[in-house]
Amino acid sequence: MLIDFRVAQVAASQHVGGSDYGMQVVTYEMLVQEEKNRQVAAAVFTGLAAAGNAYSASQAGYGQYTTPGGRTGTFHSPTAAAIAQSNATAQNEAMIAATIETGQRNMAVIEQSVIKDNTFMPGEWYGGQLHLAPPVTPDGGGTKTYQIVISIGPDRHVIEIVQGPTGA
């Protein structure tokens, strides 16, 4: 008999000062979208940094001089400009590659570690990370209690968590 596990069947709440607060279960799909948004922002910032780097390199090799006699002028060194542009290109390629690699690594971690909807056989186990929205912080930093209810097929599992302040 196959058993279905659905993240939508997980409920979490926090009990603070006589009130219960629902805690959103953050789904795999939500985490993937959040990572995609982070990757877009990282790509924009990397692009801006690369553009600034390229602009700085385009200005390299230009300078001003003053002779001992007081004459002034400008000069351009094609060699210095070529070296600066080559360095900027290498730095930009490294920044872009690092941005892409970080995004791919983050997506792989989410894919491998976050609990998703799943169907499994009796006796098969399934594990991973279950992400919850941040809890409410009680006034005075007192004890927090949580309850996570996981329904799997006909079974209902209740997990009670008590979190108190740490000793100094």
Backbone hydrogen bonds, N-H to C=O, Kabsch-Sander energy under -0.5 kcal/mol:
donor,donor_aa,acceptor,acceptor_aa,energy
3,I,120,F,-2.9
5,F,118,N,-3.5
6,R,151,S,-0.5
9,Q,6,R,-2.2
10,V,7,V,-2.0
11,A,149,V,-2.6
12,A,23,M,-0.6
13,S,147,Q,-2.2
14,Q,21,Y,-2.8
15,H,145,T,-2.9
16,V,14,Q,-0.6
16,V,19,S,-3.0
19,S,16,V,-2.0
21,Y,14,Q,-3.0
23,M,12,A,-2.8
24,Q,22,G,-0.5
26,V,24,Q,-0.6
26,V,131,H,-2.7
27,T,25,V,-0.6
31,L,27,T,-2.2
32,V,28,Y,-2.5
33,Q,29,E,-2.3
34,E,30,M,-2.4
35,E,31,L,-2.3
36,K,32,V,-2.5
37,N,33,Q,-2.5
38,R,34,E,-2.2
39,Q,35,E,-2.5
40,V,36,K,-2.1
41,A,37,N,-2.2
42,A,38,R,-2.6
43,A,39,Q,-2.5
44,V,40,V,-2.3
45,F,41,A,-2.5
46,T,42,A,-2.6
47,G,43,A,-2.5
48,L,44,V,-2.4
49,A,45,F,-2.4
50,A,46,T,-2.7
51,A,47,G,-2.4
52,G,48,L,-2.4
53,N,49,A,-2.4
54,A,50,A,-2.7
55,Y,51,A,-2.6
56,S,52,G,-2.5
57,A,53,N,-2.1
58,S,54,A,-2.0
59,Q,55,Y,-1.1
59,Q,56,S,-0.6
60,A,57,A,-1.0
62,Y,59,Q,-1.1
63,G,75,F,-2.0
65,Y,73,G,-2.5
67,T,71,R,-3.1
70,G,67,T,-2.5
73,G,65,Y,-1.8
75,F,63,G,-2.3
77,S,61,G,-2.5
81,A,77,S,-2.3
82,A,78,P,-2.5
83,I,79,T,-2.4
84,A,80,A,-2.4
85,Q,81,A,-2.5
86,S,82,A,-2.2
87,N,83,I,-2.5
88,A,84,A,-2.5
89,T,85,Q,-2.3
90,A,86,S,-2.2
91,Q,87,N,-2.7
92,N,88,A,-2.9
93,E,89,T,-2.5
94,A,90,A,-2.1
95,M,91,Q,-2.5
96,I,92,N,-2.6
97,A,93,E,-2.5
98,A,94,A,-2.4
99,T,95,M,-2.3
100,I,96,I,-2.3
101,E,97,A,-2.7
102,T,98,A,-2.5
103,G,99,T,-2.0
104,Q,100,I,-2.4
105,R,101,E,-2.6
106,N,102,T,-2.6
107,M,103,G,-2.2
108,A,104,Q,-2.1
109,V,105,R,-2.2
110,I,106,N,-2.2
111,E,107,M,-2.6
112,Q,108,A,-2.4
113,S,109,V,-2.1
114,V,110,I,-2.0
115,I,129,Q,-2.9
118,N,5,F,-2.5
120,F,3,I,-2.6
124,E,121,M,-2.0
129,Q,113,S,-3.7
131,H,26,V,-0.6
131,H,129,Q,-0.5
133,A,24,Q,-2.7
141,G,138,P,-2.0
142,G,139,D,-0.6
144,K,163,Q,-3.5
145,T,15,H,-1.2
146,Y,161,I,-3.0
147,Q,13,S,-2.4
148,I,159,I,-2.7
149,V,11,A,-3.3
150,I,148,I,-0.5
150,I,157,H,-3.1
151,S,9,Q,-1.3
151,S,149,V,-0.5
152,I,150,I,-0.5
152,I,155,D,-2.5
153,G,4,D,-1.1
155,D,152,I,-2.3
157,H,150,I,-3.1
159,I,148,I,-3.1
159,I,157,H,-0.5
160,E,158,V,-0.5
161,I,146,Y,-2.5
163,Q,144,K,-3.6
164,G,162,V,-0.5
